Structure formats: C-alpha cells, structure tokens
C-alpha cells in the first residue's frame, strides 16, 4: 500500500451554518504539505447519513487516504461511526477496553457522563485499528481497506491535532510517497510585489515559487522534486540572502519571535502602551515562550485620563492634538520609558471603527510609535478593513517597525526602508 493522494471529509451542521470555523482543515492542509503531499479535495457535509455515506464512498474511490473529521460523539447526530460501518461492511461492537479508558479519562477530570454516552462512544469498528484519544473520550479509527485507508478522527481541535501527530502520522509515514519537498521563507516589512520581484531576480534553477500574503508576513514557498534536495537548499539560501534583512530568521516564524530574538541579542527590555489594539501587541509578544526575559509588561489606556495617569501624557497635548495624534503617541512612548524603566517601547493609538472617524481622522487611521533608547519613530498608517482587521494590522505594523529599528542597530545601518 502506498499513499500518494489525500482527501478530507469534514462533517457537522455547525460548520455549514458558520457557527464553528473549520480550523481543522487549514491545520491539516499544512501538515499534509509538510509530509510532501497535498489535499486533493475537501468535502464538508451536514449531519446527514446519506450525505456522509456518499462522501465516504467517493473518498475511498478516489484517494489513497481519506480522513473523516467529526461525528464521533455520543449524540444522535454523530453518524461517522455507523456510516463507516455500513460503507465498509464491518460490524460495530462494544469494547470494554475503550469503555474503561473513557471512564478513566472522565474520572481524572471529575466528570459524570451517562452510561448511555459511554456505551455509544465505546463501540468500535471490527477490523479497524482503534486510535487512542488522550485528550477526549472519542477514539479514532484506522481502517485499511485493500489498497486504501479511511481514518476517522474526532472534531475538537486539541483532540484532532494530537491524534494526527501521535496516531496518524506514524502510520502514514512508512506508506507515504512524497510528491514534493519545499522550503518556506517568511518575509515582513516590504510589500508582496517587492518580495516577488526580488525573489524572481534570483537564479531559481527552474524550481516552482509561490507567495501567500497575510497581514503579518508574506510566505515565499519554493518547491522541488524529492530528489532535488540539494538544489532546493541552494535556491532557498540565495532567496533568503536576497530578501535580507526582511526575511525572518528560520527559527523565528513570527514577527513577535523575531523581535524577541533581537531584544535578547541586544540585552534590551520592552514595554507597550496600547490604545486601539487593546493589548493585542502584548498578546502577540507573550505568545512566544521565554518572552519574560525581555517583555516586562504593557499598559492598555483607552481613556484619556488613563493616558495621563499611567503614561504621563500631558492634558494639554490631548486637548490640543487629540488621542489619535503623533504628539500623543510620542508622549505615550516617553511616559512608558520614563515611568516603567524599559529600554524599548511600542505605543499605538487609532480609530479602529466602525464608529469614531472624522474627515481629519478617518476610520483606519492609526499612529504607531516605537522607541529604542532615545530614538523615536512615529508613523501614521491608514488601514483598510473592519475593526478586527485594523487592530490586527496595527499589531503587525508596530512589531515590524520596532524590528526594523532593532535590525538597523544590529547591522549598523542608519536607515532601513519601511515600505
């Protein structure tokens, strides 16, 4: 048996109604690409026996590996287990071993569940390998059928992701025939068009290149045949060098991680003063393990009186220029460094919308200030999008702006283009 093609079936009315965002699909797509394969198709079906039956039969007819996500719970609308049994012609039988595992899981969390629910989830497909679920009650199943595999996994992401890593991948790996290998370079601080122009000016040795632009960064993907590993490494190194200093380090996949590395290398500390982002910058920084060595804390100051009380912004500055102004953000930075003893600072204030905009200060206008010692940089941005998008873009603009200043110090550059 060889696995070359992979398809996914996601089941659940909540996905089709939009009540739940299907993060499992995005995550699995990334995992499968890391394996050297691609998801050839994804089908999302409701909690309907006929729809799920058709999807499973189609998957088994087309793909070497079909992964079904969801529908393994104890309720009447959880149909994956009985539908798989019917499609495969296998029997369902109670498993005392699975039932004991479920009871042990529940006891460890002091949870009481009706025996009927335990009985439903402890039924197993005879002929399948049962996949333990250490984060939940529903086991998964590895069903080998001739030269095809049908895998059934629970839907909650903490359960699903762990089971893919610990249960599915070890079984897939010896059967997998990778279709490609790839290198990824994360870039921040320049627009996608400039990334593409720079990348394509390099000798790519005929390898395929693609781009994925997000508010935080742009991903450059370079793909090659499995036998071209040496060529891929050489091309990736050339592209990374051409994109310096905007290419993030290989071991720092996010802007926050890259900023943290620079702060640690320069033995500097950082604090934040946030208005429109409501702590989003601090949240991004603290997503990085070990950030307490350089990130000391933040002040979320929406009200003007908090800007005065906790950051020392002069009342006359606020009265004359307003909260969303270069003058106020500069004062926020000055107060942050003076009051809290940090070496570096980020301060932001803006109109995230959808209300609050004026002709002079429209929705999406954001002022971002960064400080490294006595150096200050204040920039005004006009972001598009809804409230969440404006706030998200502000977080990444602020981190990127500080990173460029820290890089300039490291590289002994007087200026770095902030395009």
Secondary structure, DSSP 4 states (H G I P E B T S, - for coil): --B--EEEEEE-HHHHHTSS--HHHHHHHHHHHHHT--EEEEEEE-S-HHHHHHHHHHHHHH-SEEEEES--SSSTT--HHHHHHHHHT--EEE-HHHHHHHHHHHHHTT----HHHHHHHTEEETTSEEE--TTSS--EEEEEETTEEEEEE-SSHHHHHHHIIIIIHHHHHTTB----EEEEEEE-SS-HHHHHHHHHTS--TT-EEEEEE-SS-EEEEEEE-GGGHHHHHHHHHHHHHHHTTTBPPTT--SHHHHHHHHHHHTT--EEEEESTTTTHHHHHHHTSTTGGGTEEEEEE--SHHHHHHHH---HHHHHHH-SSSHHHHHHHHHHHHHHH--SEEEEEEE--SSS---SSS-TTEEEEEEEETTEEEEEEEE--S-HHHHHHHHHHHHHHHHHHHHHHHHTT-S-----
